[in-house]
Amino acid sequence: MELLEEDLEKDLNENIEANLDENSEQMYEDPIELKLYFDTHHKKDGTWTHPQAQDNYEQMKALCKQAIDEGTEISGRQILEKVLKSKSGYARGLGYGVKPISSKDLEFEAILQAEKMAAEKRTNELTEQIKNQEEQIKSQQATINDLRESQNQLKALFEEFVLQRRSEGNASTIV
């Protein structure tokens, strides 16, 4: 009976792990340009039109995976241009009439991406700093309240002491 339960639990765990792996792969969807490249360079019988086409596609998939692992954004068009290399006035893999992205545009996009990441990092740092300062303010406010309470107690004791001294002074003058 225990062996049956252990086998069922083992099978269940394996199924869960397999589903998690499948779901993690499905969470990311290939850019439309990669799908188009695959469809136009893959025959109906499942073979590639040319071995170079298969190599290119694998390089494109690797670039996608690398971008995901690094947490950077990369468009399908950028991937095509990196792998297929564009000619002057013609972007390979995108058909006629499509102009390649200029190196200035790529440089500008890279700078923009770097600035965006720096801004996000700075925002996170400032948010953390604000939280820390709010905690300090709460702590300081509690200290202030404690000091006020102590001051009020001392003031009450002092007034009591002064009244006691006055009553002792009045009592000695009467006698």
Buried (B, 14 or more C-beta within 10 A) or exposed (E): EEEEEEEEEEEEEEEEEEEEEEEEEEEEEBBEBBEBBBEEBBEEEEEBEEEEBBEBBEBBBEBBEEBEEEEEEBBBBBBBBBBBEBEEEEBBBBEEEBEBBEEEEBEEBEEEEEEEEEEEEEEEEEEEEEEEEEEEEEEEEEEEEEEEEEEEEEEEEEEEEEEEEEEEEEEEEEE
